[in-house]
Amino acid sequence: MHRPRIGITCDIEAVPDSDQVRFAVRSNYADAVLSAGGDPVLLVPYADLVPAHISQCDGFVLTGGDDPAMEPFGVETDPRVTRVHPDRQQYETVLLQHLKDHHPDAPVLGVCLGMQMMALVDGGGLDQYMPDSMPKEHHWDAVHDVVPTEPLPHQMRDVFHTNMFPSGSVHSRHKQAVSRAGSLLVVASARDGVIEAVASPTRQFYLGVQWHPERTDNNELGLNLFQTFVSACESAVRVRV
């Protein structure tokens, strides 16, 4: 059987004492895709490569990273945040919009920044600096519980083999979070109310999570999540070929 090709977004980092940049991603994203049965493909974050990447990949993992600039979404960026490289943000914005407009059935799993970009492209918003809104909450614990908030969209229940998103402990500690999901559904949250997972109500597999499943010990919300995603990508392969 053809192993699905999973595109993984990369960060853009400055090279010290040089005018060059390097493209980087933590290896545990690729390891998680491999363990789940997919072939990882690292994506060079140039916006004009988006059509080629979509034609070459069966699904996409949008990885974690620094904080998005909010001006493209009509909001001033909080000066305390650490901005993601603008070329990476442009690439992921173009990728998500192109998938939405032309390939809505391509599976997407967004992690951390990836989830936030998914929400922003779908009309949502961010709490840009959570210490202001919840300075005494326990969400700053790196490991905390995630609980389902409403049933999964019908088209995602078959791949998850359940009506509700799994619950359990996850690795998640961030200064930003999705405050409004836009046209996406909130399918899980932390006990303090922070949105932890969003999904499309209409697309086959379009899921964003605030935590890091690639380094979460709880299999149900860690490796199993990647296995469910890769299974959806296998279905996309059969449709595409």
N, C-alpha and C positions, 0 to 999 in steps of 0.2 A: 504493500500500500504506500502511496505517496505521502511522505511526512509533510505536514503543512509548513510553509515558510512563514515565520513570524517576524515582522519588522519591529525593531526595538529602537526607540528614539535615543539620541545621544546628546550629551551636553557639549557646550563649546567653552573651552578654557584657554586662557592666555598662556603662552610659552614664555617663561622668564627670559629676559634679555633678548627678546626677539619680537619681530612684528608678525610672527606666525601664531596660529591657534592650533589646538588639538581637539579632536573629538573623543569624548570619554563617556563610559558608562560602567557602573559597578557590575562585576562579573556574575553576581548572584541572579540578575535578571536572565542572562543567557543560560545559567545553570538550571534555573527553574523551568524555562521553556524546554530545554533538553530533557530534563527529568520527566516532564509531562508528555513527551513524545513529539515535540516540534523541533524544527530547525531554525535557530535564531539568525536573523539578518540585521546587522547594525546599519542604521540609516544615517547617511550624511545629511545634516540639517540645512540643505539649500532648498528654498521654496520652489525653484523651478524644476527640481527633481521629483516633486510630488506625484505627477502622473506616472512616471516610470516606476516609482516605488509601489504605487497602488497596483500596477499591472504585474509586478513581480512577487507580491506578498499576498498571503491568504488571510492574514489578520495582523493586528498592530497592538503593541504594548507601548503606551506613553508613560515614560518613567518619571521618577521624582526629580526634583531640582529646586532651584531658587524661586523667587517670587515673581509673578507676572507684573508687567507694567499695565496699569489700569486705564490709561488715557485712550487706547483703542476701543475701550468699552464704555467711554463716557464718564469716567470717574478719575479724580486725581489720585496718583499713587502716594501712599503713605511714605514719608521720607525715611522712616526707620527700617524699611524692608531692604532686603538684598535682592536686587533685580536679576532675573535670568537674562542671559545674553539675548539681545533683541533679534538676532538672526534665528536663534532657536525658537523664540516665541512666534515669529512670523511663520516659520516652517510648520509648526504644530497647528497654528491657526488655519493656514491654508490646507493642511492635510485634513483636519477635522471638517472644515467646510466642504472640501471636495468630496470626502466620503459621504457627508450628509446629503449633498446635492446629487451625486452620481452613483454612489456605491453604498447605499444605506444598509445592505445586508452583510457587509464586511465586518467581522467581529472586532471589537475594540475593548481593551482592558486598560483603564487609566489608573495610575498609582500616584497618590500625593499630588504633585503639580499636575500630573496628567488628568486626574479627576477634576481639578480646579479649572483647567483649560476646557475640558468637556462642558462643564457647567457654564463658563463664560460664553463659549461659542453658542450655547443653546439659550442665551438670554438670562443667565443667572448672575449671582453676585458673590463677593467674598467679604468675610470679616478679615480685614487686612492685618490687624494686630490684636490678637485675642487677649493679651494681658490687659487691654483697656476694657473689654467687655466682660471678662470673667477672670479677674485677677486672683481670686481665691479658690477657683475650682480645681478639681483633681485631674483635669484633663492633661495636666503637665506630667502625670505619671506616664512613663514610656510604655508600660503594659497596662491596658485597661479593657473593660468589657464592651462589646458591641452587641446590640440587640436589634431585631427586625422591627420596622415601624409600620409597614403595610405589605400586602401580598406582592410577590414578584409579578411583573407583566406576564400575561398568558404565554407568550412565545418563549419566555426564558424558563418556564417551569419544567419543561421536558428535559433541558440540559442539566438543570439543578436537581431534578427528581424530587422536588418539593414545591409547595406553594409559597413558602416564606424563606427569606434569606437566612443563612445559618447564623447562629449566635456563638459567642465565645470570646476569649481574650486575644488581643492583637497587639502588635508593636506599632505605636503611633504617638508621636510627640511633635507637635508643630505649633508655630505661632500664627498660622493662617488656616482658615477653613472656609468651606462653602457656606454662605449664609442664605442664599436663595438658589434653588435648583433650576430655575427657568422652566423649560418644557420637559425637563427630566423628572423622574419620580424619586423621592427619598425612600430608599428601601431598608436603610439601617442607620442607627445613630448610637452615640455613646450615651451612657446613663446621665451625663450632664447636659444632654441635648445637642451636642455638636454633631453635625451631619457627617456620617462615616461612609455611606455608600449611596450612589445614585445610579439610575438605569433609565434607558429609553422606554417609553410605554409602547413603542411600535416596532423597534428594530430587533433583529434576531438575537444579537448579543452585543450590547453596548452598555458597559458597566464601568463605573469609576469608584475607587475605594480610597479613603484617606490614609489608611495604614499601609504597611509594606508587607504584602503577602510573600514576597521573595525572601524575607527574613523573619517570618512569623512561625513560631514553633507549632502552634495549633494547626494541624493539617487541614481541618475543615475550612479554615480561613486563610491558609497558606498554600501549600503545594496543591491541595485539592482544588483550590480556586483556579490555579493555572491549568490543572488537568481538565476542568470543566471548560475553560476558555479554549484550550487546544482542541478539545472534542468539537466545539462549535466551529473552529477553523477547519477541521477535517470535513465537516458538512459543507463548508464554503468551498473547499477544494472540489468536492464532487459536483457542486453546482457550476463552478467556474470552468472546469475542464469538460 
